[in-house]
Amino acid sequence: QGTAEIGHTTPYYAASKNSAMHFFSAVPFGMTAVETTAWLRYGGGQKLWDEIAGRHKVKSILCATLPPEASGWFRAPIKSVADLKGKKMRFFGLGARVMEKLGVATQTLPVGDTVPALELGTIDAAEISMPALDLKLGMADYAKHYYFPGWHQQTSLITLMVNLDVWNGLDKQAQAAIQEVCRSAVSESVALGEAIQFDAMKALKEQGVTFHRWSPEILQALRGAWGDVVTELSADKDFARVWKSYSTFRANYDQWRKMGYMS
């Protein structure tokens, strides 16, 4: 609407206007920050993003990424899919829709409201972010079982959004400068995000936190539920188009990943 000229956020908050915005925020069982950046810059992702966001008079520029998140704080271990049923849990984005398929009652709470909700028992569990942030929030005071991997957010994208008329009014040099600063911010966020997690994990262990990896059976159930969510949301043409681009790039990249990288 032009009320604000510029903003810094995640496109998830625009998903109610267009479900394809989820792909430019966080995707369950999705690509890493490196893969996602490759898709955006060289796999057609940015072109789709420009087209869809442009309809709403917005220019969107990737301007930071987050590393994989943990996938939840629980007061007691989760040993089976049945243990998830009936749990009230703070969850974010498309991951919340997946959890709902397994019987979890999800809530979208601001980070600042999540700790009080856990403390008061309004919710039973919560996913927030990566170990470094969860440590600062004091999550270990309210739950001791910390689950990995972050199947719901292997990376999260932070976006610089500019009113399209304002963006088009900038000269080429100014546009290039903004884009280059954001490229630098992406590089720094990848490096910093990876570097600060293990010290945080050590500190959490010292606070009595137990780390868990989801069992293969639970991960398989989550992946199956994600497939159901994709099928439902693909009724939206934009979602279906972006999903095709995203999943095709990932399948092609997987050939290189398996051959080029150590497992």
HELIX and SHEET records of a PDB file:
HELIX    1   1 PRO A   11  ALA A   14  5                                   4    
HELIX    2   2 SER A   19  PHE A   24  5                                   6    
HELIX    3   3 ALA A   33  TYR A   42  1                                  10    
HELIX    4   4 GLY A   45  GLY A   54  1                                  10    
HELIX    5   5 VAL A   81  LEU A   84  1                                   4    
HELIX    6   6 GLY A   93  LYS A  101  1                                   9    
HELIX    7   7 VAL A  111  LEU A  120  1                                  10    
HELIX    8   8 PRO A  131  LEU A  137  1                                   7    
HELIX    9   9 MET A  139  ASP A  141  5                                   3    
HELIX   10  10 LEU A  164  GLY A  169  1                                   6    
HELIX   11  11 LYS A  172  ALA A  195  1                                  24    
HELIX   12  12 GLN A  197  GLU A  206  1                                  10    
HELIX   13  13 PRO A  216  LEU A  233  1                                  18    
HELIX   14  14 LYS A  237  GLY A  260  1                                  24    
SHEET    1   A 3 ILE A   6  THR A   9  0                                        
SHEET    2   A 3 SER A 156  ASN A 163 -1                                        
SHEET    3   A 3 VAL A  58  LEU A  66 -1                                        
SHEET    1   B 6 ALA A 105  GLN A 107  0                                        
SHEET    2   B 6 LYS A  88  ARG A  90  1                                        
SHEET    3   B 6 ALA A 125  ALA A 126  1                                        
SHEET    4   B 6 GLY A  72  PHE A  74 -1                                        
SHEET    5   B 6 HIS A 145  PHE A 148 -1                                        
SHEET    6   B 6 THR A 210  ARG A 213  1                                        
END                                                                             
